[in-house]
Amino acid sequence: MDMPVINACQVESCVYNRDRTCHALAITIGDAHLAQCDTFFTAPAKGGDPEAMGKVGACKMSECRHNSQFECQAPGIEVGAKHQMAECLTFAPA
């Protein structure tokens, strides 16, 4: 199974975001109630692999139609600011 790519990330304050592209090797989506990016954080310097395109490693949102056994099956996702957090904008209730 291939991990879905992060097609775009609008949360420019994230340490892994460069030019609206995620450079974390893999992110985790979800908490108890929101499809937030659990990998999001801020720091004075940027991080991640500048040559890599971020992917979804795990998704805790079992009620999303793209979720199968806590793995995202969407071909790609978008992350953006929602509820004043970094969230998966591709989340779709089953």
MIDOSE-1310 file (N, C-alpha, C; in nm, 2 decimals, decimal comma, always signed):
residues 94
mdmp	+0,08/-0,12/+0,00/+0,00/+0,00/+0,00/+0,09/+0,12/+0,00; +0,06/+0,22/-0,09/+0,13/+0,34/-0,09/+0,07/+0,44/+0,00; +0,15/+0,52/+0,07/+0,09/+0,63/+0,15/+0,04/+0,74/+0,06; -0,07/+0,80/+0,10/-0,12/+0,91/+0,02/-0,03/+1,04/+0,04
vina	-0,02/+1,11/-0,07/+0,06/+1,23/-0,07/-0,02/+1,35/-0,01; +0,05/+1,45/+0,04/-0,01/+1,57/+0,09/+0,00/+1,67/-0,03; -0,11/+1,68/-0,10/-0,10/+1,77/-0,23/-0,07/+1,91/-0,20; -0,12/+1,96/-0,08/-0,10/+2,10/-0,05/-0,12/+2,12/+0,10
cqve	-0,05/+2,21/+0,16/-0,07/+2,25/+0,30/-0,07/+2,40/+0,31; -0,18/+2,45/+0,36/-0,20/+2,60/+0,37/-0,14/+2,65/+0,50; -0,10/+2,57/+0,59/-0,05/+2,61/+0,72/+0,10/+2,64/+0,72; +0,13/+2,76/+0,67/+0,26/+2,80/+0,65/+0,35/+2,81/+0,77
scvy	+0,29/+2,83/+0,89/+0,36/+2,84/+1,01/+0,42/+2,70/+1,06; +0,38/+2,59/+1,00/+0,43/+2,46/+1,04/+0,58/+2,45/+1,00; +0,65/+2,38/+1,09/+0,79/+2,36/+1,07/+0,82/+2,28/+0,94; +0,73/+2,20/+0,90/+0,75/+2,11/+0,78/+0,70/+2,18/+0,65
nrdr	+0,64/+2,30/+0,66/+0,58/+2,36/+0,54/+0,68/+2,46/+0,48; +0,71/+2,44/+0,35/+0,79/+2,53/+0,27/+0,71/+2,55/+0,14; +0,68/+2,68/+0,11/+0,60/+2,71/-0,01/+0,47/+2,63/-0,03; +0,40/+2,61/+0,08/+0,27/+2,54/+0,09/+0,29/+2,39/+0,05
tcha	+0,40/+2,34/+0,07/+0,43/+2,20/+0,05/+0,48/+2,14/+0,18; +0,43/+2,02/+0,21/+0,47/+1,95/+0,34/+0,59/+1,87/+0,31; +0,69/+1,88/+0,39/+0,82/+1,80/+0,37/+0,84/+1,71/+0,49; +0,74/+1,68/+0,57/+0,75/+1,57/+0,67/+0,75/+1,44/+0,59
lait	+0,83/+1,34/+0,63/+0,82/+1,21/+0,56/+0,68/+1,15/+0,58; +0,62/+1,16/+0,69/+0,49/+1,11/+0,72/+0,42/+1,18/+0,83; +0,29/+1,21/+0,81/+0,22/+1,28/+0,92/+0,11/+1,19/+0,97; +0,06/+1,22/+1,09/-0,05/+1,15/+1,15/-0,17/+1,25/+1,15
igda	-0,29/+1,20/+1,11/-0,41/+1,28/+1,12/-0,50/+1,23/+1,22; -0,56/+1,32/+1,30/-0,67/+1,29/+1,38/-0,64/+1,29/+1,53; -0,75/+1,32/+1,61/-0,75/+1,30/+1,75/-0,89/+1,25/+1,79; -0,93/+1,27/+1,90/-1,06/+1,21/+1,95/-1,18/+1,27/+1,87
hlaq	-1,17/+1,39/+1,82/-1,29/+1,45/+1,76/-1,26/+1,53/+1,63; -1,14/+1,57/+1,60/-1,11/+1,65/+1,49/-1,00/+1,58/+1,40; -1,01/+1,61/+1,27/-0,92/+1,56/+1,17/-0,79/+1,65/+1,16; -0,74/+1,68/+1,28/-0,62/+1,77/+1,28/-0,49/+1,70/+1,25
cdtf	-0,40/+1,77/+1,20/-0,26/+1,72/+1,17/-0,19/+1,71/+1,30; -0,17/+1,59/+1,35/-0,10/+1,57/+1,48/+0,05/+1,60/+1,47; +0,10/+1,61/+1,35/+0,24/+1,63/+1,32/+0,28/+1,78/+1,32; +0,18/+1,87/+1,31/+0,20/+2,01/+1,31/+0,26/+2,06/+1,43
ftap	+0,36/+2,15/+1,42/+0,42/+2,23/+1,52/+0,50/+2,34/+1,46; +0,53/+2,44/+1,54/+0,61/+2,55/+1,50/+0,74/+2,55/+1,57; +0,84/+2,61/+1,50/+0,98/+2,63/+1,56/+1,05/+2,74/+1,48; +1,16/+2,79/+1,53/+1,23/+2,90/+1,46/+1,29/+2,86/+1,33
akgg	+1,32/+2,73/+1,31/+1,38/+2,68/+1,19/+1,28/+2,59/+1,12; +1,30/+2,57/+0,99/+1,22/+2,47/+0,91/+1,28/+2,34/+0,93; +1,20/+2,23/+0,92/+1,25/+2,10/+0,93/+1,20/+2,01/+0,81; +1,22/+1,88/+0,83/+1,18/+1,79/+0,72/+1,28/+1,78/+0,62
dpea	+1,25/+1,69/+0,52/+1,34/+1,67/+0,41/+1,30/+1,76/+0,29; +1,38/+1,86/+0,25/+1,34/+1,95/+0,15/+1,31/+1,88/+0,01; +1,37/+1,76/+0,00/+1,35/+1,69/-0,13/+1,23/+1,60/-0,13; +1,17/+1,57/-0,01/+1,06/+1,48/+0,00/+0,93/+1,55/+0,00
mgkv	+0,83/+1,48/-0,05/+0,69/+1,53/-0,05/+0,62/+1,46/+0,06; +0,56/+1,53/+0,15/+0,49/+1,47/+0,27/+0,38/+1,37/+0,23; +0,37/+1,27/+0,32/+0,27/+1,17/+0,30/+0,19/+1,14/+0,43; +0,08/+1,08/+0,42/+0,00/+1,04/+0,54/+0,04/+0,90/+0,59
gack	+0,10/+0,90/+0,71/+0,14/+0,77/+0,76/+0,03/+0,70/+0,84; -0,05/+0,77/+0,91/-0,16/+0,71/+0,99/-0,27/+0,81/+1,00; -0,39/+0,76/+1,01/-0,51/+0,84/+1,03/-0,60/+0,78/+1,14; -0,63/+0,86/+1,24/-0,71/+0,81/+1,36/-0,85/+0,84/+1,34
msec	-0,90/+0,89/+1,22/-1,04/+0,93/+1,20/-1,11/+0,81/+1,14; -1,15/+0,71/+1,22/-1,21/+0,59/+1,17/-1,35/+0,62/+1,10; -1,41/+0,74/+1,13/-1,54/+0,77/+1,07/-1,52/+0,84/+0,93; -1,40/+0,85/+0,88/-1,38/+0,91/+0,75/-1,40/+0,80/+0,64
rhns	-1,46/+0,84/+0,53/-1,48/+0,74/+0,43/-1,35/+0,69/+0,36; -1,25/+0,77/+0,38/-1,12/+0,73/+0,32/-1,04/+0,64/+0,41; -1,08/+0,62/+0,53/-1,01/+0,54/+0,63/-1,04/+0,39/+0,62; -0,94/+0,31/+0,62/-0,95/+0,17/+0,63/-0,85/+0,12/+0,72
qfec	-0,89/+0,07/+0,84/-0,80/+0,01/+0,94/-0,70/+0,12/+0,98; -0,74/+0,24/+1,00/-0,66/+0,35/+1,04/-0,55/+0,39/+0,94; -0,57/+0,36/+0,82/-0,48/+0,40/+0,71/-0,57/+0,48/+0,61; -0,51/+0,59/+0,56/-0,58/+0,67/+0,47/-0,57/+0,61/+0,33
qapg	-0,69/+0,60/+0,26/-0,70/+0,54/+0,13/-0,72/+0,65/+0,02; -0,73/+0,77/+0,06/-0,74/+0,88/-0,04/-0,62/+0,89/-0,13; -0,63/+0,92/-0,26/-0,52/+0,93/-0,34/-0,42/+1,05/-0,29; -0,47/+1,14/-0,23/-0,40/+1,25/-0,17/-0,49/+1,34/-0,08
ievg	-0,43/+1,42/+0,00/-0,50/+1,50/+0,09/-0,46/+1,65/+0,08; -0,54/+1,74/+0,14/-0,50/+1,88/+0,16/-0,51/+1,91/+0,30; -0,42/+1,99/+0,36/-0,42/+2,03/+0,49/-0,44/+2,18/+0,49; -0,52/+2,23/+0,58/-0,55/+2,38/+0,59/-0,59/+2,42/+0,73
akhq	-0,60/+2,55/+0,75/-0,64/+2,60/+0,88/-0,79/+2,59/+0,89; -0,84/+2,52/+1,00/-0,98/+2,51/+1,03/-0,99/+2,49/+1,18; -1,09/+2,56/+1,24/-1,10/+2,55/+1,38/-0,98/+2,60/+1,45; -0,90/+2,69/+1,39/-0,78/+2,75/+1,44/-0,67/+2,64/+1,46
maec	-0,68/+2,53/+1,38/-0,58/+2,43/+1,38/-0,54/+2,38/+1,24; -0,44/+2,31/+1,23/-0,41/+2,24/+1,10/-0,49/+2,12/+1,09; -0,58/+2,11/+0,99/-0,67/+2,00/+0,97/-0,67/+1,94/+0,83; -0,70/+1,82/+0,82/-0,72/+1,75/+0,69/-0,85/+1,80/+0,63
ltfa	-0,83/+1,87/+0,52/-0,95/+1,93/+0,45/-1,02/+1,82/+0,36; -0,95/+1,71/+0,35/-1,01/+1,60/+0,27/-1,10/+1,51/+0,35; -1,10/+1,52/+0,48/-1,18/+1,44/+0,57/-1,33/+1,45/+0,52; -1,39/+1,33/+0,51/-1,53/+1,32/+0,46/-1,60/+1,21/+0,55
pa	-1,70/+1,25/+0,63/-1,77/+1,15/+0,71/-1,82/+1,03/+0,62; -1,81/+0,91/+0,68/-1,86/+0,79/+0,61/-2,01/+0,79/+0,60
